[in-house]
Amino acid sequence: MKVLVLSSLAYSLVNFRGDLLKAMKAHGHQVIACAPDHDPATLEWLNASDVQFVQTPMDRTGTSPLADIPLLLEYYRLMRREKPDVILAYTQKPIVYGGLAARLARARSFFALMSGLGHVFSQHSGFPSLLRKAVSILYCEALRRAKATFVFNRDDRVDMIGHGIVDGDQCVIQVPGSGVSLDRFAQEAVPAGRLNFLLVGRLMKNKGIMEFLEASRLVRAQGGDCSFTIVGRCETENPEGLGQSDCERLSSEFDVEFVPGTDDVRPYLRASSVFVLPSYYREGLPRTILEAMATGRAVITTDMPGCRDPITEGYNGFLVRPKDASSLAAAMMRFVKDPELAISMGRAARQVAVTDYDVNLVNRLLLNEMGLYSSSVGTVDELRQAGDVHGGRAREAKLSR
């Protein structure tokens, strides 16, 4: 079968969907991947994996539907030309305009992978309700004919119904995020000595960057002899983003190390003691949390949709209040006072990653639901461990022997 994958960033095709693309190829399918930017490293990987690449125009951060008409038309022309059997779109604009184009082109099967509702639907975003309503209407029209919408956490379906994006009869399937490669992110011993708290994420304020910085100051004021590291790419196009000059100023002011975005976070995870993500962005299920857990790191994150899903309070991590540096610092101090917690919770985190978030199990679920799994194996119980199916029209997902 021919599969068309729509994305908003070339880098994400490898970093977030690389295992899924390889699984599609392994099951004998022709794969065409789309993104708006031209990234040489991504193109090299796609060519080596026999995945065709098509560049599609997109204003990634714009909010005007009129400015996105070229994207809609490009998707429509692409679908009419390629006649894909299955279309999979992820992130907001590919889902919205890919879904609309699929309806116009009378495409066979359209699936949406909602990795999170995004900044517009974040509680603390400050966006006007009129914009949120407009985005909800666009989502609703895009998903009206979708075969299924995949979501990453238990809150998304309820919120999508509340915003009028889907109704109770539409097929919404919860999957365990993007999953994590347990081989690539192998378990590593927590380093001895001085604690290091690590944050990995896009450098946007709503990822909790400022709260992390303020918490570092509070921990040191309470006698915590710790180091703090932030790894992420600057976001100069996003209104919530931090640029290079911002990072240099904040690094000096708070004595926190800023590391430019990297294609391999594993060395930083190995060097860390505890992983921290104080996000109040409307996440799906952060991949960074899963990677940290697979590495064997305890997690401190916010009690927010997506972030809280893989964390059992006091077992593999702690949940803190969003936008609350004092709450975050208090959780950090628990590790300062009892460093053995980082070891025991890290061990528990790895076990949760193995049991619930193995990328191979997640991809098997996705391929099966899209009709792309050529030789189904496994049991219904194994599939139920991977994700729940919700909705009046949703069938019980199964993998037969």
C-alpha positions as CSV (number, residue, x, y, z in Angstrom):
1,M,0.0,0.0,0.0
2,K,1.0,3.6,-0.5
3,V,1.2,5.7,2.7
4,L,1.4,9.5,2.9
5,V,2.8,11.0,6.1
6,L,2.2,14.7,6.7
7,S,4.4,16.6,9.2
8,S,5.2,20.2,10.2
9,L,9.0,19.7,10.7
10,A,11.4,17.5,8.8
11,Y,13.5,16.8,11.9
12,S,10.4,15.2,13.5
13,L,10.1,12.6,10.8
14,V,13.3,11.0,12.1
15,N,13.4,12.0,15.7
16,F,9.7,11.3,16.5
17,R,8.4,9.0,13.7
18,G,11.5,7.3,12.5
19,D,10.7,4.0,14.1
20,L,7.1,4.1,12.7
21,L,8.3,4.9,9.2
22,K,10.8,2.0,9.3
23,A,8.0,-0.3,10.6
24,M,5.8,0.8,7.6
25,K,8.6,-0.1,5.2
26,A,9.3,-3.4,7.0
27,H,5.7,-4.4,6.3
28,G,6.1,-3.8,2.6
29,H,4.5,-0.4,2.1
30,Q,5.6,2.5,0.0
31,V,6.0,5.6,2.2
32,I,6.0,9.3,1.2
33,A,6.9,11.7,3.9
34,C,6.2,15.5,3.8
35,A,7.6,18.5,5.6
36,P,7.9,22.2,4.9
37,D,11.6,22.5,5.5
38,H,14.7,21.0,3.7
39,D,16.9,19.4,6.3
40,P,19.9,17.6,4.8
41,A,20.4,15.1,7.7
42,T,16.7,14.1,7.5
43,L,16.8,13.7,3.8
44,E,19.9,11.5,4.1
45,W,18.1,9.3,6.6
46,L,14.9,9.1,4.5
47,N,16.9,8.2,1.4
48,A,18.8,5.5,3.2
49,S,15.4,4.1,4.5
50,D,13.8,4.2,1.0
51,V,11.3,6.8,2.1
52,Q,10.3,9.4,-0.5
53,F,10.4,13.0,0.6
54,V,8.1,15.9,-0.6
55,Q,8.6,19.4,0.6
56,T,5.3,21.2,1.3
57,P,4.9,25.0,2.0
58,M,3.8,25.9,5.5
59,D,3.8,28.9,7.8
60,R,4.5,26.9,10.9
61,T,3.7,29.6,13.5
62,G,1.1,31.7,11.6
63,T,-2.5,31.9,12.8
64,S,-4.2,33.2,9.6
65,P,-6.2,30.5,7.7
66,L,-5.9,32.6,4.5
67,A,-2.1,32.3,4.7
68,D,-2.5,28.5,4.9
69,I,-4.5,28.2,1.6
70,P,-1.3,27.3,-0.3
71,L,-0.7,24.4,2.1
72,L,-4.2,23.2,1.6
73,L,-3.9,23.3,-2.2
74,E,-0.5,21.6,-2.1
75,Y,-1.8,18.8,0.0
76,Y,-4.8,18.4,-2.4
77,R,-2.6,18.3,-5.5
78,L,-0.3,15.8,-3.8
79,M,-3.2,13.5,-2.9
80,R,-4.7,13.7,-6.3
81,R,-1.3,12.9,-7.9
82,E,-0.2,10.1,-5.6
83,K,-3.6,8.6,-4.7
84,P,-2.4,7.2,-1.3
85,D,-4.2,4.3,0.3
86,V,-3.5,5.7,3.8
87,I,-2.8,9.2,5.0
88,L,-1.4,9.9,8.4
89,A,-1.0,13.4,9.7
90,Y,0.4,14.7,12.9
91,T,0.7,18.2,14.6
92,Q,-1.9,20.9,14.1
93,K,-1.5,22.2,10.6
94,P,-0.9,18.9,8.8
95,I,-4.0,17.5,10.6
96,V,-6.2,20.4,9.8
97,Y,-5.2,21.1,6.2
98,G,-4.4,17.4,5.5
99,G,-7.8,16.4,6.8
100,L,-9.6,19.1,4.7
101,A,-7.5,18.2,1.6
102,A,-8.3,14.5,2.1
103,R,-12.0,15.3,2.0
104,L,-11.7,17.4,-1.1
105,A,-9.5,14.8,-2.8
106,R,-11.9,12.0,-1.7
107,A,-8.9,10.1,-0.2
108,R,-9.4,6.6,0.9
109,S,-8.3,6.6,4.6
110,F,-7.2,9.6,6.7
111,F,-5.8,9.1,10.2
112,A,-4.8,11.9,12.6
113,L,-2.1,11.5,15.3
114,M,-2.8,14.1,17.9
115,S,0.4,14.4,19.9
116,G,-1.2,17.1,22.0
117,L,-3.9,19.8,21.6
118,G,-1.2,22.4,21.5
119,H,-0.5,25.9,22.8
120,V,-3.9,27.4,21.8
121,F,-5.7,25.0,24.2
122,S,-3.3,25.4,27.1
123,Q,-4.9,26.7,30.2
124,H,-2.3,29.5,30.6
125,S,-1.8,30.4,26.9
126,G,-3.6,33.7,27.0
127,F,-5.0,33.1,23.5
128,P,-8.5,34.7,22.9
129,S,-11.4,32.3,23.1
130,L,-12.4,33.3,19.6
131,L,-9.1,31.9,18.2
132,R,-9.6,28.7,20.2
133,K,-13.1,28.4,18.8
134,A,-11.8,28.9,15.2
135,V,-9.2,26.2,15.6
136,S,-11.8,23.9,17.1
137,I,-14.0,24.4,14.0
138,L,-11.1,23.7,11.7
139,Y,-10.2,20.5,13.6
140,C,-13.8,19.4,13.6
141,E,-14.1,19.7,9.8
142,A,-10.7,18.1,9.3
143,L,-11.5,15.1,11.5
144,R,-15.1,14.6,10.4
145,R,-14.2,11.8,7.9
146,A,-11.1,10.5,9.7
147,K,-11.1,6.7,10.1
148,A,-9.6,7.2,13.6
149,T,-7.9,9.9,15.7
150,F,-5.0,8.7,17.8
151,V,-4.4,10.5,21.1
152,F,-1.6,10.2,23.6
153,N,-3.3,10.8,27.0
154,R,-6.6,10.1,28.9
155,D,-7.6,13.8,28.9
156,D,-7.6,14.5,25.2
157,R,-10.8,12.8,24.1
158,V,-12.8,14.5,26.9
159,D,-11.3,17.9,26.0
160,M,-11.8,17.3,22.3
161,I,-15.5,16.6,22.8
162,G,-15.8,19.6,25.1
163,H,-14.3,21.9,22.4
164,G,-16.6,20.4,19.7
165,I,-13.6,18.9,17.8
166,V,-15.1,15.4,17.8
167,D,-18.4,13.9,19.0
168,G,-19.0,10.8,21.1
169,D,-19.5,8.5,18.1
170,Q,-16.2,9.2,16.4
171,C,-13.3,6.8,16.8
172,V,-10.7,8.1,19.2
173,I,-7.9,5.7,20.2
174,Q,-5.5,6.3,23.1
175,V,-2.0,5.0,22.4
176,P,1.1,5.3,24.7
177,G,2.6,8.3,23.1
178,S,5.2,7.8,20.4
179,G,6.7,5.0,22.5
180,V,10.4,4.8,23.2
181,S,13.2,2.6,21.8
182,L,14.4,0.6,24.8
183,D,17.5,-0.3,22.8
184,R,18.5,3.2,21.9
185,F,17.6,4.5,25.4
186,A,19.2,1.8,27.5
187,Q,19.1,1.8,31.2
188,E,22.1,3.7,32.7
189,A,23.2,3.9,36.3
190,V,22.6,7.2,38.1
191,P,26.0,9.0,38.5
192,A,27.5,9.2,41.9
193,G,28.2,12.5,43.5
194,R,26.6,15.9,43.0
195,L,23.0,15.8,41.8
196,N,22.2,17.1,38.3
197,F,18.7,18.2,37.4
198,L,18.1,18.1,33.6
199,L,15.4,19.7,31.5
200,V,15.1,18.7,27.8
201,G,12.7,20.5,25.6
202,R,12.1,23.3,23.1
203,L,13.1,26.6,24.7
204,M,9.7,28.1,25.3
205,K,8.5,29.7,28.4
206,N,5.4,27.5,28.6
207,K,7.7,24.5,28.9
208,G,8.4,25.7,32.3
209,I,11.9,27.1,31.6
210,M,11.5,30.1,33.9
211,E,10.1,28.0,36.7
212,F,13.1,25.6,36.4
213,L,15.5,28.6,36.7
214,E,13.7,30.0,39.7
215,A,13.6,26.6,41.3
216,S,17.4,26.3,40.9
217,R,17.8,29.5,42.8
218,L,15.4,28.3,45.6
219,V,17.2,24.9,45.9
220,R,20.6,26.6,46.3
221,A,19.2,29.0,48.8
222,Q,18.2,25.9,50.9
223,G,21.7,24.5,50.8
224,G,21.3,22.2,47.8
225,D,24.7,21.8,46.1
226,C,23.4,20.7,42.7
227,S,23.9,21.5,39.0
228,F,21.1,22.3,36.6
229,T,21.2,21.8,32.8
230,I,18.7,22.8,30.1
231,V,19.1,21.2,26.7
232,G,16.9,22.5,23.8
233,R,16.6,24.4,20.6
234,C,16.0,28.1,20.6
235,E,12.6,29.1,19.4
236,T,12.8,32.5,17.8
237,E,9.7,32.2,15.7
238,N,7.4,31.4,18.7
239,P,6.1,34.2,20.9
240,E,6.8,32.0,23.9
241,G,10.3,31.2,22.6
242,L,13.7,32.1,23.9
243,G,16.6,33.2,21.6
244,Q,20.3,32.8,21.9
245,S,20.8,36.1,23.7
246,D,18.0,35.2,26.2
247,C,19.8,31.9,27.0
248,E,23.1,33.6,27.5
249,R,21.6,36.2,29.9
250,L,19.6,33.6,31.9
251,S,22.6,31.2,32.1
252,S,24.7,33.9,33.7
253,E,21.9,35.2,35.9
254,F,20.9,31.7,37.4
255,D,24.1,29.7,37.0
256,V,22.3,27.1,34.9
257,E,24.0,25.5,31.9
258,F,22.2,26.0,28.6
259,V,23.1,23.4,25.9
260,P,22.1,24.1,22.2
261,G,19.7,21.7,20.6
262,T,21.2,18.3,19.9
263,D,20.3,15.3,17.8
264,D,21.3,13.0,20.6
265,V,20.2,13.7,24.2
266,R,21.5,10.4,25.6
267,P,24.8,11.8,26.9
268,Y,22.9,14.4,28.9
269,L,20.5,11.8,30.2
270,R,23.4,9.6,31.3
271,A,25.0,12.5,33.1
272,S,21.8,13.5,34.9
273,S,20.4,12.4,38.2
274,V,16.7,13.5,37.8
275,F,14.7,14.6,34.8
276,V,12.5,17.7,35.1
277,L,9.8,18.9,32.8
278,P,7.7,21.7,34.4
279,S,5.6,22.2,31.3
280,Y,2.2,24.0,31.3
281,Y,2.0,23.6,27.5
282,R,-1.0,21.4,26.4
283,E,1.1,18.3,25.9
284,G,0.1,14.9,24.4
285,L,2.6,12.7,26.2
286,P,6.1,14.2,26.2
287,R,8.7,12.0,24.4
288,T,11.4,13.4,26.6
289,I,9.8,12.0,29.7
290,L,9.7,8.5,28.1
291,E,13.3,8.7,27.0
292,A,14.3,9.8,30.6
293,M,12.3,6.9,32.1
294,A,13.8,4.4,29.7
295,T,17.3,5.6,30.7
296,G,16.4,5.0,34.3
297,R,15.8,8.5,35.6
298,A,13.2,9.6,38.1
299,V,10.9,12.4,36.8
300,I,9.6,15.6,38.2
301,T,6.8,17.0,36.0
302,T,3.6,19.0,36.3
303,D,0.2,17.6,37.2
304,M,-1.0,18.4,33.7
305,P,-2.6,16.4,30.9
306,G,0.0,14.2,29.2
307,C,2.8,15.0,31.6
308,R,1.2,13.2,34.5
309,D,0.1,10.0,32.6
310,P,3.3,8.0,33.0
311,I,4.1,9.1,36.5
312,T,2.9,7.4,39.7
313,E,3.4,9.9,42.5
314,G,6.2,8.8,44.8
315,Y,7.0,5.6,42.7
316,N,8.8,6.8,39.6
317,G,8.6,10.5,40.2
318,F,6.8,13.5,41.6
319,L,4.0,15.8,40.2
320,V,4.1,19.5,40.9
321,R,1.8,22.4,40.4
322,P,2.1,24.2,37.0
323,K,3.7,27.6,37.0
324,D,4.9,27.1,40.6
325,A,8.6,27.3,41.2
326,S,8.2,26.7,44.9
327,S,6.4,23.4,44.3
328,L,9.1,22.4,41.9
329,A,11.9,23.3,44.3
330,A,10.2,21.3,47.0
331,A,10.2,18.2,44.8
332,M,13.9,18.8,43.9
333,M,14.8,19.1,47.6
334,R,13.3,15.6,48.3
335,F,16.2,14.2,46.2
336,V,18.7,16.5,47.8
337,K,17.7,15.2,51.2
338,D,17.6,11.6,50.1
339,P,19.8,11.0,47.0
340,E,18.9,7.3,47.1
341,L,15.5,8.3,45.8
342,A,17.0,9.0,42.4
343,I,18.3,5.4,42.2
344,S,15.1,3.6,43.4
345,M,12.7,5.8,41.4
346,G,15.0,5.6,38.4
347,R,14.8,1.9,38.5
348,A,11.0,2.0,38.8
349,A,10.8,4.5,35.8
350,R,12.7,2.1,33.6
351,Q,10.3,-0.7,34.5
352,V,7.3,1.4,33.6
353,A,9.0,2.3,30.2
354,V,9.6,-1.4,29.5
355,T,6.1,-2.5,30.5
356,D,4.0,0.3,28.9
357,Y,5.9,2.4,26.4
358,D,8.0,0.1,24.2
359,V,8.0,1.7,20.7
360,N,7.5,-1.7,19.0
361,L,4.3,-2.3,20.8
362,V,3.0,1.2,20.0
363,N,3.9,0.9,16.3
364,R,2.2,-2.5,16.1
365,L,-1.0,-0.9,17.5
366,L,-0.8,2.0,15.0
367,L,-0.1,-0.2,12.0
368,N,-2.9,-2.6,12.9
369,E,-5.4,0.1,13.3
370,M,-4.5,1.6,9.9
371,G,-4.7,-1.7,8.2
372,L,-0.9,-1.8,7.5
373,Y,0.1,-4.7,9.7
374,S,0.8,-7.5,7.2
375,S,1.3,-10.5,9.6
376,S,-0.6,-9.8,12.9
377,V,0.9,-11.3,16.0
378,G,0.2,-10.9,19.7
379,T,-2.8,-11.1,21.9
380,V,-5.7,-8.8,22.8
381,D,-4.3,-8.5,26.3
382,E,-1.0,-7.2,25.0
383,L,-2.8,-4.6,22.9
384,R,-4.9,-3.4,25.8
385,Q,-1.7,-2.8,27.7
386,A,-0.6,-0.5,24.9
387,G,-3.8,1.7,24.7
388,D,-7.5,2.0,25.1
389,V,-10.1,2.6,22.4
390,H,-12.9,5.1,23.1
391,G,-16.0,6.2,21.3
392,G,-19.4,4.8,20.3
393,R,-18.2,3.9,16.8
394,A,-14.8,2.6,18.0
395,R,-14.2,-1.1,17.7
396,E,-12.2,-3.1,20.2
397,A,-8.7,-3.1,18.7
398,K,-7.3,-6.6,18.4
399,L,-4.2,-8.3,17.2
400,S,-4.9,-12.0,16.4
401,R,-2.4,-14.8,16.6
